[in-house]
Amino acid sequence: MNNLLEDNDTLINSIAAAMAHGNDHRFCQFSKVLASGYTYVGQFLAHELAPMTNIERASRNVSGLMDLDCLYDIKHHGLLYDRQGRFKFSDKAKLDFQRTNDGVAIIPERRNDDNVNIAQLHLFFQRLHNHFINQGLAKNAQQAKRLVVLTFQLMVVEDYMRRIMDDCVYQHMIVNNNNYLACVKTPWFDIFRFATFRFGHSMIRNSYTLRLVEDDEDAQRKLSELFLSCRSPRQMTDDDCIDWRAFFCVEDESRFEGIMPIDTRISKIMTDIPGDDGHSIAINIAVRNIKSELAAGLPSGLELAKTVRSALPPEIKKFFRLLDDEHMKQATFNKQGLQVDDLTIWLYMLLESQVLNVPHKLGIVASSINTHVLKQSIEKAHLSVYNQGEYDFDRVVEELGDWGQTLKSFAAHNKTKGCGGVTMADLVNYLHDNE
């Protein structure tokens, strides 16, 4: 790693300040590309796969496998379910976690109670689990877990990665089932954890519409109002209930809320995230990300890009380009005296996407690493849509009984629209119509 940023808090703070943008209307031109809910699918995945940076706050041992332990950690088994194997919820609000007297959510992963959006997404998959039991698609918690885990993995492979990763990388690594990074001796998981999977911080909006009812005055919420650490007692109310169709399924373009573009800008509020207890020193997400990389001793962004380039197959390499100092002119922090080889991986990755000028897509470097780690997390999971390293959508759904037939109907419909076999919109619409 280049030493320019090491032990240079003044420069790091200047970079973070240059990245921060308030209600920047230039964002609006990008907000119709990718639905805003994918930001929180990414956060949910990060909490599932990556251990906490702050080990004092850790609430479970994170395996790095996509078994949905953030939902199903065995230590919480006796507290989570009723006698039929359904998740139990709070009796104080329409949709909230069970909580201790101190307001601590009784869930395996405490980070999923950081803000209303991620908490409600966690609850969405708990509701899907309960639906499987209520409809007789599963007889107990274990069978319902199997359906939820495999369905979630299908959505990640067919929908999330397809939408966000570079098209050539996705085709090569997922569709054609290759993995050019597997033989490269680099700490890919640490790079994923501390850098490349933190791209979602640039996607976060300043506000979100939680529901679509016209006269619902509480549906439009500033992000600052959604942090649960600022509440005393820590809990959700009926007004926090999210209709996920507002995040994934809106076909009315005038009401569609998309992501902020993946680039070197972040929402102003991300420079002032409240501490865990709502009172401790606020977190600047850009400062934290840069310092976390430096503390982990990761290579520079340019060094890593060269490593990835050396492994690329010809059909991807022909589209690849290293960033240079000319590209730095596009960065929001271009006046900080940095050269491209000064950039940490996180900064390089965001600039790579910005230069690409496709606001919802990662570049080849970030796509390669993220796809590699996500794919391995599924392949090695105890429940997996991969079988001996091979992924076959039709085989998986055939093994899921009646629920598999429903998934096949989603795939048949999506094929006409050029979408993946199972999308978050499918799951959201299904649960809304059948719960």
Secondary structure, DSSP 8 states (H G I E B T S, - for coil): --TTSTT-HHHHHHHHHHHEESS-GGGGGGTTSSBTHHHHHHHHHHHHHS--SSGGG--S---SSSS-HHHH-GGGHHHHB-TTS-B-B-SSSSS-B-B-TT--B-SS-GGGGSBHHHHHHHHHHHHHHHHHHHTTS-SSHHHHHHHHHHHHHHHIIIIIHHHHS-HHHHIIIIIS---TTTTS-S-HHHHHHHTGGGGGGGT--SEEE----TT-TTSEEEGGGGBGGG-SS----GGG---THHHHT---TTT--B---SSS-EEGGGGSB--TTSSS--B-HHHHHHHHHHHHT---HHHHHHHHHHH--HHHHTT-----TTGGGGSTTTTS---GGG--HHHHHHHHHHHHT-TT---HHHHHHHHHHHHHHHHTSSS-SEETTEE-HHHHHHTTHHHHHHHHHHHHHHHTTT--SS-HHHHHHHHHHH-
